[in-house]
Amino acid sequence: MTKKTALVIGGTGVSGRALISHLENDPEWDVIGVSRNAPYFDTKAKFVSVDLMDPGSCRSGLGALTDVTHVFYTAYWDDPDFAKTREPNTVMAKNSLAVVADAAKNLQHVCLLQGTKYYGQYLGPFKTPAKESDPRIDVPHFYYDQQDFLTGLQDGKDWTWSAARPHVICGYALGNPLNLISMICVYAAILKCHGMPFFYPGKPGAFTSIYQATDSGLLARAMVWMATTPACANEAFNITNGDFFRYQNLWPVFADYFGMEAAGVQTTEMVGFMKDKDHVWDDIVRENGLQPNPVARLANWNFTNYAFSNDWDVMSDTTKCRKYGFMEFIDSEEMFLGHFDALRRMKIVP
Ligand SMILES: NC(=O)c1ccc[n+]([C@@H]2O[C@H](COP(=O)([O-])OP(=O)(O)OC[C@H]3O[C@@H](n4cnc5c(N)ncnc54)[C@H](OP(=O)(O)O)[C@@H]3O)[C@@H](O)[C@H]2O)c1
């Protein structure tokens, strides 16, 4: 058996961590994670500390990784002003992928992580269900820049690329700005502490519109499938749980789970609403013997505003990945409750 070596760039993030968990116990793979900070979880993977914004750091940290066969690019630089995410995310991908592609003599595949923003989902109503063959929208995005850079880099080489397009990746990460699961749990705990009902803080239309999500474990398995299936070479795939939901139907289920009274929509600007409530969370942590994570490590209220603001349908067509052979699906309601349970077991939320 020839061993494969996975390089997971962004290995401590919500998607990178799931890739590492999926691959690190598979005897066919050696796994190397890349991030600035050391992993905060137990892992058998080797970790390399690199600042992807710094070309010198990329050269010294990644230039000697000659055995890498498969790259999973899952790094992300966040900014509350979305337009400002373009440049750093493009720079990080260019700095790292150019070095790895040069150093890894047996490189076989680079799998990029994109999302439904590729179709303009964040800007307003868009064509649904979105298909991989839909044209790019006329607004610049680092997904386009990264993909164009990667396809240019690949020109004339033997290795191939692919791109996964999930929506709202649900899993476990600390300090991850786009983390719906821990955010909902912290939000519920703070409301409960104030004796408030579990109200939906987003827009009325976002409560009733069709929505979707992607489990981080399912995404990891899909990305490995894409990276190792010859038919997936140089193709993009929408990867979601495979079902759709409306928050108006899930909200009472969540309220029941948290032991709270379900309420309807009460549109709230979350950064302001939560501004003076960090101490409430600190009390919850102390009283419940939780891991001492500050709110900022578990919930980004800017993301809450965004995640509950799409008052239009968000639907990806996942027929293509099934036609190519990826048949997994997950019931989204079960996924949410399963992740809430896991965070409770890890003593991260009450
Ligand atoms: N999360 C979602 O719901 C979602 C949904 C659809 C698409 N996506 C897309 O998926 C991609 C990954 O997002 P994510 O949410 O999985 O990311 P994430 O959880 O925020 O993880 C980001 C990773 O990148 C690393 N990183 C950030 N800046 C770095 C730097 N300068 N040098 C080295 N490493 C750096 C972080 O580690 P350190 O901080 O330790 O460096 C971390 O490992 C993005 O393109 C995003 O648009 C995400």
The ligand as a Tripos MOL2 file, in Angstrom:
@<TRIPOS>MOLECULE
LIG
   48    52     1     0     0
SMALL
NO_CHARGES

@<TRIPOS>ATOM
      1 N1        -17.8030   27.9760    8.3000 N.am      1 LIG1
      2 C1        -18.7990   27.9840    7.4480 C.2       1 LIG1
      3 O1        -19.9760   27.9140    7.8210 O.2       1 LIG1
      4 C2        -18.5230   28.0280    5.9550 C.ar      1 LIG1
      5 C3        -19.5780   27.7810    5.0550 C.ar      1 LIG1
      6 C4        -19.3390   27.7670    3.6860 C.ar      1 LIG1
      7 C5        -18.0520   28.0040    3.2240 C.ar      1 LIG1
      8 N2        -17.0470   28.2500    4.1170 N.ar      1 LIG1
      9 C6        -15.7000   28.4890    3.5790 C.3       1 LIG1
     10 O2        -14.8170   27.5240    4.0800 O.3       1 LIG1
     11 C7        -13.5140   28.0750    4.1640 C.3       1 LIG1
     12 C8        -12.9580   27.7570    5.5290 C.3       1 LIG1
     13 O3        -13.7890   28.3810    6.4990 O.3       1 LIG1
     14 P1        -13.8890   27.7960    7.9780 P.3       1 LIG1
     15 O4        -15.1080   28.4180    8.6000 O.co2     1 LIG1
     16 O5        -13.7310   26.3130    7.9540 O.co2     1 LIG1
     17 O6        -12.5960   28.4620    8.6270 O.3       1 LIG1
     18 P2        -12.2160   28.5720   10.1720 P.3       1 LIG1
     19 O7        -12.9530   27.5910   10.9950 O.co2     1 LIG1
     20 O8        -12.2830   30.0200   10.5500 O.co2     1 LIG1
     21 O9        -10.6940   28.1280   10.1500 O.3       1 LIG1
     22 C9         -9.7100   28.9280    9.6100 C.3       1 LIG1
     23 C10        -8.3860   28.1890    9.6740 C.3       1 LIG1
     24 O10        -7.4210   28.9870    8.9790 O.3       1 LIG1
     25 C11        -6.3060   29.1830    9.8380 C.3       1 LIG1
     26 N3         -5.7300   30.4840    9.5340 N.ar      1 LIG1
     27 C12        -6.3590   31.6860    9.4940 C.ar      1 LIG1
     28 N4         -5.4740   32.6580    9.1980 N.ar      1 LIG1
     29 C13        -4.2720   32.0470    9.0500 C.ar      1 LIG1
     30 C14        -2.9650   32.4960    8.7580 C.ar      1 LIG1
     31 N5         -2.6930   33.8020    8.5600 N.pl3     1 LIG1
     32 N6         -1.9570   31.6060    8.6980 N.ar      1 LIG1
     33 C15        -2.1970   30.2870    8.9370 C.ar      1 LIG1
     34 N7         -3.4100   29.7830    9.1790 N.ar      1 LIG1
     35 C16        -4.4370   30.6640    9.2550 C.ar      1 LIG1
     36 C17        -6.8720   29.1190   11.2610 C.3       1 LIG1
     37 O11        -5.8900   28.7740   12.2220 O.3       1 LIG1
     38 P3         -5.0860   29.8900   13.0780 P.3       1 LIG1
     39 O12        -6.0670   30.9620   13.4430 O.co2     1 LIG1
     40 O13        -4.5020   29.1340   14.2320 O.co2     1 LIG1
     41 O14        -4.0210   30.3970   12.1620 O.co2     1 LIG1
     42 C18        -7.8740   27.9790   11.0850 C.3       1 LIG1
     43 O15        -7.1840   26.7460   11.1640 O.3       1 LIG1
     44 C19       -13.6520   29.5800    3.8520 C.3       1 LIG1
     45 O16       -13.2710   29.8390    2.5500 O.3       1 LIG1
     46 C20       -15.1300   29.8430    4.0190 C.3       1 LIG1
     47 O17       -15.5710   30.8850    3.1550 O.3       1 LIG1
     48 C21       -17.2420   28.2520    5.4690 C.ar      1 LIG1
@<TRIPOS>BOND
     1     1     2 1
     2     2     3 2
     3     2     4 1
     4     4     5 ar
     5     4    48 ar
     6     5     6 ar
     7     6     7 ar
     8     7     8 ar
     9     8     9 1
    10     8    48 ar
    11     9    10 1
    12     9    46 1
    13    10    11 1
    14    11    12 1
    15    11    44 1
    16    12    13 1
    17    13    14 1
    18    14    15 2
    19    14    16 1
    20    14    17 1
    21    17    18 1
    22    18    19 2
    23    18    20 1
    24    18    21 1
    25    21    22 1
    26    22    23 1
    27    23    24 1
    28    23    42 1
    29    24    25 1
    30    25    26 1
    31    25    36 1
    32    26    27 ar
    33    26    35 ar
    34    27    28 ar
    35    28    29 ar
    36    29    30 ar
    37    29    35 ar
    38    30    31 1
    39    30    32 ar
    40    32    33 ar
    41    33    34 ar
    42    34    35 ar
    43    36    37 1
    44    36    42 1
    45    37    38 1
    46    38    39 2
    47    38    40 1
    48    38    41 1
    49    42    43 1
    50    44    45 1
    51    44    46 1
    52    46    47 1
@<TRIPOS>SUBSTRUCTURE
     1 LIG1         1 GROUP 0 **** ****
